[in-house]
């Protein structure tokens, strides 16, 4: 099988796009907690939607 690999020449250093490809440091404690709270709200919303769908399905049977 043939593999298509891009030809990259570098001499002991990774390519330039390695350094500038959207590197984000780890979030701080406050940011992380905010992300978790937002995720929790999304999950609760989805759970309510699933519960509604279960009820409509039970009522339809």
C-alpha positions as CSV (number, residue, x, y, z in Angstrom):
1,X,0.0,0.0,0.0
2,X,1.1,3.5,-0.8
3,X,1.1,6.1,1.9
4,X,1.0,9.7,1.0
5,X,3.2,11.7,3.4
6,X,3.9,15.4,3.1
7,X,7.6,16.0,2.6
8,X,8.9,18.0,5.5
9,X,12.5,18.7,6.1
10,X,13.6,19.9,9.5
11,X,16.8,19.6,11.3
12,X,16.1,18.5,14.9
13,X,13.3,21.0,15.4
14,X,9.6,20.5,14.9
15,X,7.9,22.3,12.1
16,X,6.9,25.9,12.5
17,X,3.1,25.1,12.7
18,X,3.8,23.0,15.8
19,X,4.5,26.2,17.7
20,X,1.7,28.4,16.3
21,X,-1.2,25.8,15.9
22,X,-3.6,27.1,18.5
23,X,-1.7,26.4,21.6
24,X,-3.8,27.1,24.7
25,X,-2.5,26.9,28.2
26,X,-4.4,25.0,30.8
27,X,-7.3,27.0,32.2
28,X,-7.1,28.5,35.7
29,X,-9.2,27.1,38.5
30,X,-11.9,29.7,38.2
31,X,-12.2,29.2,34.4
32,X,-12.3,25.4,34.9
33,X,-15.1,25.7,37.4
34,X,-17.1,27.9,35.1
35,X,-16.6,25.4,32.3
36,X,-17.8,22.6,34.6
37,X,-20.9,24.6,35.6
38,X,-21.8,25.3,32.0
39,X,-21.3,21.6,31.1
40,X,-23.6,20.7,34.1
41,X,-26.3,23.1,32.9
42,X,-26.1,21.6,29.4
43,X,-26.4,18.0,30.8
44,X,-29.4,19.0,33.0
45,X,-31.1,20.5,30.0
46,X,-30.5,17.4,27.9
47,X,-31.7,15.2,30.7
48,X,-35.0,17.2,30.9
49,X,-35.4,16.7,27.1
50,X,-34.8,13.0,27.4
51,X,-37.3,12.7,30.3
52,X,-39.9,14.5,28.2
53,X,-39.3,12.2,25.3
54,X,-39.7,9.1,27.6
55,X,-43.0,10.5,28.9
56,X,-44.3,11.1,25.4
57,X,-43.3,7.7,24.3
58,X,-44.9,6.0,27.3
59,X,-48.1,8.0,26.7
60,X,-48.1,6.9,23.0
61,X,-48.0,3.2,23.8
